[in-house]
Amino acid sequence: MKTPLSSPERPKTEVRRVAILFSGGPAPAANAVIASAAMCFSRAGIEVLGLLNGYSHLAKYKPSDPLKEGTAYVRLDHRSLEGTRNHPGIMIGTSRANPGKALKTPADLENPEKTAPLKVVYDALRSLEVDALVSIGGDDTLTTAAKFKLFQDRLPEGHQRIKIVHLPKTIDNDYKGIDFTFGYFTAVEMLAQQCYNLLCDSRATGTYYVAQVMGRAAGWLAYGAAIAGEASLVIGLEDIAEAWWTHEPAVDPKTDQPMTDKDGKPVLRRVVRVEPMVRRIVDTILARDRDGKNFGVIVLAEGIAEFLPQNVIRECLSESAYKGLEVDTFGHFPVSQLKYSGDLGRLVADEYKRRTGKDRKVVGLQFGYEVRCHKPTAFDVMLGSQLGVGAYRAIAERNLTGVMVSVTGQLSPVFEPFERLIDYQRLRAFQRPIDPGEGFHQLARYLEVRVDDSE
């Protein structure tokens, strides 16, 4: 007789061996996800292989050079996983190898040369007799999972299809399909403490701090850190007003020559005019001055760096560092290498003096990458564990493929089809910036000093 304490029934499934891989940057609670998934499969009699370092070994597979246990993969058994869910780091490692990166449009799926890396991955997994793959990673890894399914959909009849389930890993919290994912709250906890420490320092010294926080496409981390860390103002890419945008010709840092597209036309970069952003920060400082507060912390999302004018980017770096920047064909800069908060702080100090005649010390700092392997909070361990268990439930209990596991409400699992998460015309995952005007965004505005837009 079933009771609330009854164990889940062992599912009837043809899946006998599952592989798990982790791809992209680390995130707190990664091991909660991996261990929870592996424990469930293993207890159900399904063998689990932990693929080491993402897709890197799969992508190099050759039939003449089989994948070796201990080098390319390890076996994950429930009897040895207890006590690992709280461990920081990633027990199976990670990498940024991406076998789907050559596929940019649906037509590319019909090109054997462009799908060749996915075929190598398929052959590698079949050489290990893998029936299902659990991928854990960000928007690129989600997109690769969707491409892998599309590749398999086009295989000739008689080829076994490997089930594919994705688990969302993005401490930037920036893609569609899940409200908050594992590691986000741990990262916010650490960043908020750093912000609050700066606030205490600022109060004691009268120094303003400008803190640059991780988040390329969305400001979730910046907003979380600012709200919980009691920052004075937070600005994400979502906050850049339309009037602040303009365009400029892109210049190759290595040659100082204008960049051109495949047709020889100049590449135009969409850029943020810095002056309005500086004025808005100074508006906040002046409003706090009127409240008798000569201190504060300003939090900025690092994604703004990608859209700074090129002369500002050059001033943020040494000449050798600037010359070494790898710019893509669209003129986009690698934001993680651009510490722009110091230069912006100088501009803020200059504008403050212009408007008041007084000096104001403004110091720029960069936060972020030290949070990626921080010991996870209990909430992230619970959330990550539910996502890992969700992979088991999707594959073994529900016989699903082509889905991402999400959660809703009180961590109830949801299985989102790739079709809802991927723009199939561009073969890219839908991004999810903060929606200005919604509750999370407005929470920061209500807690900040009131600024008259006419100032």
Disulfide bonds with the S-S distance in Angstrom:
none
